[in-house]
Amino acid sequence: MSSGEQKKALLEHLLEQGPDFLILVNPFDNLDVSAQAHLREVLRALGATRSLVQLVGRVEDVLPGTTDFFFLRGDSLQKYPTAAAFWEAKGEGPTFKGNIPSPISRKMTTWKELVHFHGVSVSFDGRQVLDRIHWKIKPGEFWQLIGPNGSGKTTLLSMITGDSHKGYGQDLTLFGQKKGSGESVWPLKKEIGYFTPAVTDRFKGYHSLENMVISGLHVSIGLYVIPTDTERQLAQDWLGLLGLLDKREAYFKDLGSGEKRLIMIARAMIKHPPLLILDEPTAGLDDPSVRLLVALVNKMAQESQTAILFVSHRKEPGLRAEYQYRLEKGENGSRGRALSLG
């Protein structure tokens, strides 16, 4: 099941227990638009008979009819005097100054297409998930991949990254090489920068921010080689752009969620890979952190030749993707539709 489908199943299970109150932590993350609308109606009805405690990072997720608003200031829980005071407290996030750092060495690419699906269909246990997918990603393009829960987004991504065997025997070309032509998955992965929030769980050791960014040059979980002066300077340039240079010796594990995401995206982007995949990068973040992350992604798209694939259920305000690939469920699996947003 997709993460969205798992969330819906868990909520149904909890409601069957007949609880007196529900604690909802970012309940709309990883849900598609229709599922969000349905969940809002379910929770609105529940709120008439029991207490709901909602922890959210996005203002748009606040349920209608909410009566009491609180915020954390350090370790202290404080209450807004009125609902109006909460709505007036919304602020704009900061922006970035300067350009994104250049890579240590710039690899010249000759591919006219980085990814080419030509009539690709995928089934699992006799159930067709993808139906004749046609999609091209070219160097430097900025795409957003969207679709309802269970539509096959994760399946598509896993074929691009080489983590799924479903690409074999298909008319699928990745970085100029036909899938199933004897290629190794490791050279493929070197061409892709990848980030999903779950990746941060792998970094539980005492890694400094500087070493975290440098580790992106070595594709390692942590840094186990002595970095060169050039590598240190590049990492510091990225930290300076992110406004975290003064924390370069701080431990990654001690950062907040928003700062961790920025570091991980810098780590994925430090080599300016031909393709950067950002899989639900804003899930669980508050509004200021989302605005900052979206501003960074826009900046990378504008100032590099890296193609970016941004995967999200939300239409993030301010995201300046050039193209959208929309998966739409059908009787024989999901069909895809490419749209120009220009």
PLY file of the C-alpha trace (Angstrom):
ply
format ascii 1.0
element vertex 342
property float x
property float y
property float z
element edge 341
property int vertex1
property int vertex2
end_header
0.00 0.00 0.00
1.10 3.57 -0.58
1.72 5.78 2.45
-1.58 7.54 1.83
-3.48 4.25 1.68
-1.79 3.11 4.88
-2.87 6.31 6.63
-6.50 5.87 5.57
-6.54 2.24 6.74
-5.02 3.19 10.11
-7.62 5.91 10.69
-10.45 3.48 9.93
-8.96 1.03 12.42
-8.68 3.70 15.13
-12.26 4.85 14.64
-13.49 1.28 15.04
-12.09 1.38 18.59
-14.52 4.18 19.52
-12.01 6.53 21.21
-13.13 9.49 23.33
-10.66 11.76 21.55
-8.23 11.64 18.64
-4.76 13.16 18.33
-4.07 13.97 14.68
-0.48 14.67 13.64
-0.32 16.24 10.18
-3.30 14.09 9.10
-3.42 15.34 5.50
0.19 14.62 4.58
0.62 11.97 1.85
-3.07 12.12 0.92
-4.27 13.09 -2.54
-6.76 15.94 -3.03
-9.91 13.82 -3.02
-8.76 11.84 0.02
-8.02 15.09 1.87
-11.50 16.41 1.13
-13.09 13.17 2.32
-11.01 13.14 5.50
-11.99 16.73 6.28
-15.66 15.76 6.18
-15.05 12.70 8.36
-13.15 14.71 10.96
-15.67 17.56 10.88
-18.43 15.10 11.73
-16.30 13.45 14.43
-15.64 16.84 16.01
-19.34 17.13 16.88
-19.20 14.13 19.23
-15.63 13.96 20.54
-12.54 16.09 21.07
-9.94 16.40 18.32
-6.38 17.53 19.05
-4.68 18.50 15.80
-0.92 19.06 15.44
-0.24 20.73 12.09
2.54 22.54 10.34
0.45 23.88 7.47
-2.17 26.57 8.07
-4.31 25.22 5.22
-4.70 21.96 7.18
-6.43 23.53 10.19
-9.90 22.02 10.47
-12.88 24.37 10.22
-14.56 24.91 13.54
-11.31 24.73 15.54
-11.90 26.59 18.82
-8.55 26.72 20.65
-5.11 27.49 19.20
-1.70 26.94 20.81
1.91 27.30 19.74
5.28 26.12 21.03
7.83 28.71 22.07
10.89 26.70 22.99
9.62 24.11 25.45
6.64 26.21 26.52
3.11 25.63 25.22
1.31 28.95 24.89
-2.23 29.80 23.84
-3.37 32.37 21.33
-5.82 34.74 23.05
-8.32 34.37 20.20
-8.76 32.45 16.96
-8.28 35.72 15.07
-4.87 36.16 16.70
-3.81 32.80 15.29
-4.84 33.63 11.75
-3.11 37.01 11.91
0.17 35.38 13.00
0.87 33.86 9.60
4.18 35.17 8.26
6.28 34.97 5.15
9.34 32.73 5.07
12.88 33.97 4.39
14.60 33.82 1.00
18.10 32.87 -0.17
20.86 35.29 -1.10
23.62 34.44 -3.53
23.88 31.67 -6.13
23.96 27.92 -5.59
27.57 26.64 -5.43
29.07 25.10 -8.55
30.21 21.45 -8.43
33.90 20.60 -7.99
33.92 19.16 -11.51
31.20 19.63 -14.09
30.28 16.55 -16.08
29.18 17.24 -19.63
26.13 15.23 -20.60
25.35 14.22 -24.18
21.94 12.66 -23.56
19.02 14.27 -25.31
16.72 12.41 -22.91
17.49 11.30 -19.35
14.37 9.14 -18.98
12.09 7.73 -21.68
9.09 5.52 -20.92
7.54 4.27 -24.15
4.28 2.37 -23.62
5.37 0.89 -20.26
2.77 -1.19 -18.37
3.29 -2.73 -14.93
1.32 -5.33 -12.97
1.60 -6.73 -9.44
0.06 -10.11 -8.62
-2.16 -9.96 -11.67
-3.38 -6.39 -10.96
-2.28 -3.81 -13.50
-0.95 -0.62 -11.88
0.44 1.33 -14.84
-1.11 1.32 -18.29
1.01 2.27 -21.33
3.06 5.06 -19.77
4.66 7.49 -22.23
6.98 10.05 -20.61
10.23 11.81 -21.44
12.43 13.82 -19.07
15.08 15.93 -20.79
18.16 17.65 -19.28
17.38 20.79 -17.30
13.60 20.30 -17.15
11.59 20.90 -13.97
8.76 18.37 -13.50
6.15 17.76 -10.85
4.74 14.23 -10.60
1.25 14.04 -9.09
-1.51 11.45 -8.80
-3.92 9.94 -6.27
-2.82 7.43 -3.65
-2.08 4.06 -5.19
-1.79 5.44 -8.72
1.75 4.13 -9.22
4.00 7.13 -8.45
6.33 5.04 -6.30
6.46 2.33 -8.97
7.50 4.90 -11.58
10.22 6.31 -9.33
11.58 2.87 -8.47
11.99 2.07 -12.16
13.85 5.33 -12.76
16.23 4.72 -9.84
16.77 1.08 -10.82
15.29 -0.26 -7.57
12.48 -2.17 -9.30
12.83 -5.19 -11.54
9.63 -4.15 -13.31
11.68 -2.08 -15.73
13.22 -5.17 -17.33
11.63 -6.27 -20.56
10.07 -2.83 -20.99
10.67 -0.12 -23.56
12.45 2.04 -20.97
15.63 4.01 -21.60
17.59 5.59 -18.75
20.50 7.94 -19.46
20.90 6.65 -22.98
20.83 2.94 -22.12
17.95 0.58 -22.78
16.77 -1.18 -19.62
17.76 -4.85 -19.63
20.74 -4.41 -21.95
23.24 -5.67 -19.38
23.61 -2.41 -17.50
24.57 -2.19 -13.82
22.37 -0.31 -11.39
25.31 1.47 -9.74
26.40 3.66 -12.66
22.73 4.58 -13.00
22.51 5.71 -9.39
25.54 7.96 -9.85
23.52 10.04 -12.30
20.67 10.61 -9.81
20.38 12.71 -6.68
17.54 11.42 -4.53
15.78 12.67 -1.42
12.78 11.45 0.52
12.10 12.32 4.18
12.63 8.67 5.17
16.31 8.98 4.15
17.01 11.17 7.19
16.30 8.19 9.46
19.51 6.54 8.25
21.66 9.32 9.70
21.37 8.76 13.45
25.06 9.08 14.32
27.07 12.11 15.36
27.53 13.65 11.93
28.38 17.35 11.68
26.48 19.45 9.14
29.68 19.99 7.17
30.38 16.27 6.98
26.75 15.54 6.07
26.95 17.79 3.02
30.38 16.42 2.03
29.08 12.84 2.28
26.97 13.58 -0.79
30.20 13.63 -2.82
30.96 10.08 -1.68
27.40 8.70 -1.62
27.92 7.39 1.91
25.84 7.34 5.08
28.23 9.49 7.06
31.76 10.57 6.12
34.49 7.97 6.50
37.33 9.62 4.55
39.33 12.73 5.30
37.79 15.50 3.14
39.95 17.72 1.00
40.13 21.48 1.48
38.15 21.88 -1.74
35.39 19.61 -0.43
35.24 21.49 2.87
34.99 24.82 1.09
32.21 23.56 -1.15
30.26 22.28 1.86
30.72 25.62 3.62
29.48 27.44 0.52
26.29 25.38 0.63
25.87 25.94 4.36
26.37 29.65 3.82
23.62 29.68 1.20
21.30 27.87 3.60
22.11 30.27 6.44
23.62 27.44 8.50
27.34 28.17 8.23
27.59 29.09 11.91
26.23 25.61 12.72
28.68 23.69 10.52
30.10 21.77 13.52
26.64 21.10 15.02
25.24 17.59 14.85
22.72 16.82 12.12
20.59 14.81 14.55
20.00 17.94 16.65
18.44 19.99 13.83
14.74 20.62 13.36
12.89 18.89 10.52
13.02 21.89 8.17
16.78 22.39 8.52
17.39 18.65 8.11
15.52 18.71 4.79
17.60 21.63 3.52
20.84 19.83 4.44
19.71 16.62 2.77
18.69 18.39 -0.42
22.07 20.18 -0.51
23.71 16.78 -0.01
21.75 15.33 -2.95
22.52 18.33 -5.14
26.18 18.96 -4.27
27.45 17.18 -7.42
24.79 18.76 -9.67
23.54 15.35 -10.84
21.80 15.14 -14.22
18.55 14.23 -12.41
17.40 15.20 -8.90
14.35 13.38 -7.48
12.57 14.96 -4.51
9.96 12.53 -3.21
7.37 14.25 -0.96
10.04 16.63 0.39
7.53 18.90 2.17
5.62 16.18 4.07
5.37 17.04 7.76
6.88 20.52 7.49
5.34 23.77 8.72
4.54 26.67 6.40
7.77 28.69 6.87
9.90 25.56 6.29
7.90 24.68 3.16
8.33 28.16 1.73
12.06 27.96 2.36
12.37 24.51 0.78
10.31 25.52 -2.28
12.44 28.64 -2.71
15.59 26.47 -2.64
14.20 24.04 -5.23
13.15 26.90 -7.52
16.62 28.38 -7.18
18.34 25.11 -8.04
16.11 24.67 -11.09
16.88 28.18 -12.29
20.63 28.17 -11.68
21.66 24.65 -12.74
21.37 22.22 -15.63
19.99 19.52 -13.33
16.57 18.14 -14.25
14.32 18.14 -11.19
11.43 15.77 -10.48
9.31 17.04 -7.57
6.80 14.51 -6.24
4.00 15.81 -4.01
0.28 15.44 -3.35
0.01 19.16 -2.74
0.13 21.99 -5.22
2.78 23.86 -3.29
2.33 27.65 -3.50
5.23 29.24 -5.30
6.63 26.05 -6.87
7.68 27.02 -10.40
7.68 23.64 -12.14
7.66 23.87 -15.95
5.86 20.57 -16.55
3.49 18.27 -14.74
3.07 14.54 -15.21
-0.32 13.47 -13.88
-1.25 9.85 -13.18
-4.97 9.14 -13.45
-6.44 5.82 -12.35
-8.36 3.72 -14.84
-9.84 0.23 -15.08
-6.57 -1.16 -16.45
-4.23 0.81 -14.21
-3.10 4.41 -14.27
-2.55 6.31 -17.48
-0.21 9.28 -17.60
-0.67 12.76 -19.00
2.13 15.30 -19.52
1.18 18.97 -19.19
3.15 22.13 -19.84
2.66 24.68 -17.05
4.20 27.55 -18.97
0 1
1 2
2 3
3 4
4 5
5 6
6 7
7 8
8 9
9 10
10 11
11 12
12 13
13 14
14 15
15 16
16 17
17 18
18 19
19 20
20 21
21 22
22 23
23 24
24 25
25 26
26 27
27 28
28 29
29 30
30 31
31 32
32 33
33 34
34 35
35 36
36 37
37 38
38 39
39 40
40 41
41 42
42 43
43 44
44 45
45 46
46 47
47 48
48 49
49 50
50 51
51 52
52 53
53 54
54 55
55 56
56 57
57 58
58 59
59 60
60 61
61 62
62 63
63 64
64 65
65 66
66 67
67 68
68 69
69 70
70 71
71 72
72 73
73 74
74 75
75 76
76 77
77 78
78 79
79 80
80 81
81 82
82 83
83 84
84 85
85 86
86 87
87 88
88 89
89 90
90 91
91 92
92 93
93 94
94 95
95 96
96 97
97 98
98 99
99 100
100 101
101 102
102 103
103 104
104 105
105 106
106 107
107 108
108 109
109 110
110 111
111 112
112 113
113 114
114 115
115 116
116 117
117 118
118 119
119 120
120 121
121 122
122 123
123 124
124 125
125 126
126 127
127 128
128 129
129 130
130 131
131 132
132 133
133 134
134 135
135 136
136 137
137 138
138 139
139 140
140 141
141 142
142 143
143 144
144 145
145 146
146 147
147 148
148 149
149 150
150 151
151 152
152 153
153 154
154 155
155 156
156 157
157 158
158 159
159 160
160 161
161 162
162 163
163 164
164 165
165 166
166 167
167 168
168 169
169 170
170 171
171 172
172 173
173 174
174 175
175 176
176 177
177 178
178 179
179 180
180 181
181 182
182 183
183 184
184 185
185 186
186 187
187 188
188 189
189 190
190 191
191 192
192 193
193 194
194 195
195 196
196 197
197 198
198 199
199 200
200 201
201 202
202 203
203 204
204 205
205 206
206 207
207 208
208 209
209 210
210 211
211 212
212 213
213 214
214 215
215 216
216 217
217 218
218 219
219 220
220 221
221 222
222 223
223 224
224 225
225 226
226 227
227 228
228 229
229 230
230 231
231 232
232 233
233 234
234 235
235 236
236 237
237 238
238 239
239 240
240 241
241 242
242 243
243 244
244 245
245 246
246 247
247 248
248 249
249 250
250 251
251 252
252 253
253 254
254 255
255 256
256 257
257 258
258 259
259 260
260 261
261 262
262 263
263 264
264 265
265 266
266 267
267 268
268 269
269 270
270 271
271 272
272 273
273 274
274 275
275 276
276 277
277 278
278 279
279 280
280 281
281 282
282 283
283 284
284 285
285 286
286 287
287 288
288 289
289 290
290 291
291 292
292 293
293 294
294 295
295 296
296 297
297 298
298 299
299 300
300 301
301 302
302 303
303 304
304 305
305 306
306 307
307 308
308 309
309 310
310 311
311 312
312 313
313 314
314 315
315 316
316 317
317 318
318 319
319 320
320 321
321 322
322 323
323 324
324 325
325 326
326 327
327 328
328 329
329 330
330 331
331 332
332 333
333 334
334 335
335 336
336 337
337 338
338 339
339 340
340 341
